Amino acid sequence: MKFLVDECTDIQLVELLRANGFDVLYVMETMRGAKDDVILSRAYREDRILLTEDKDFGELVFRLRKPAIGIVLLRFHPGEEAQKAARLQQLLQNSTITLIGAFVVVENDKIRTRPLIS
């Protein structure tokens, strides 16, 4: 599985993905300051799942119907940031959740999935 990690996402999560053997492209390293639609387009072209903390990607894929391989949105309240890595690790280890073709919202206490529109 390949990921494109948005620049608003912590470097620790990039390191976690890489330590788990995933192919990771980090926006901060290669396309800093890119607009959301450019990021989403690149993720799609390169068959990458987008990992982000930016809710605007939901509008791009659901309202504007932009194509995506998969999106993982991390939604944590202030004070819960320390839980991000643990929750991401749990998501990656959960064989019942498919990331491809889905919009996955990861919160401190739950994970929600919604199919992407084809």
NORRADA-V377158 format. One record per backbone hydrogen bond with DSSP energy under -1.0 kcal/mol. NH is the residue of the N-H (numbers start at 1). CO is the residue of the C=O. Records with the same first field share a line. If there is no record, write none. Layout:
BEGIN
NH->CO, CO
END
This chain:
BEGIN
3->23
4->49
5->25
6->51
9->6
13->10
14->10
15->11
16->12
17->13
18->14
19->15
20->16
21->18
22->17
23->1
25->3
27->5
29->26
30->26
31->27
34->31
39->35
40->36
41->37
42->38
43->39
44->40
45->41
46->42
47->44
48->43
49->2
50->70
51->4
52->72
57->54
58->55
60->56
61->57
62->58
63->59
64->59
66->60
71->102
72->50
73->104
74->52
75->106
80->77
83->80
84->81
87->83
88->84
89->85
90->86
91->87
92->88
93->89
97->94
101->69
102->99
103->114
104->71
105->112
106->73
107->110
112->105
114->103
116->101
END
